[in-house]
Amino acid sequence: MADIKIVADADVREYVLEHGGNVYVWANDTGLKHVALEPPDEPMEFETIEGDGITLHQALSIQDPTTEWKLVIRHFPLKHVDALWDAWEPGVSSPPPEIS
């Protein structure tokens, strides 16, 4: 894996650290992304990325981002962490050139 950064604002870091310091990112069988502060119930393999005081566990089935995972706080429907692949947010920002 290339040198992938974890980017998170102070409020996100604080929230993640208050909940154990780990973020898990995986996709289900239909490709829907899941992000949680606890590992999924079903067994799967993860690669670990350390950065910004946080440990991100990326499922091996997910393509590596080219530069970073950006962590953000969402407030709907409940407060939770989301992980953006190369800071790409579908419907809000443009995708990285390699997937456009």
C-alpha positions, 0 to 999 in steps of 0.5 A: 500500500502506498503512503495513505494519510488519515485526515481528520479535524480536531472534533473528529479525532476527539470523537473517534478517540473517545470511542476507542480510536479505531475506525472500520471501513468495509463494503457489503456484498452490494458494494454499500460502504460501511463505517463504524467505530467497532468491527463488523459482526461478520469476519473479514480481513483488514489492513491497518492505516495509522495516522493523526492519532487514529487507527483506520481498518480498511477491508482488504476488499476495498480499493486503496485510495491514492492519497488519503482517507478523510474522516468527517462527522455526520449528524443525520440520522444520528451522530457518526463518523464517515470516511471519504475515499481520497476526500471524495464525497459523491454528490458534493465533490468531484471524484478523483481523476482515476475513477472519473 
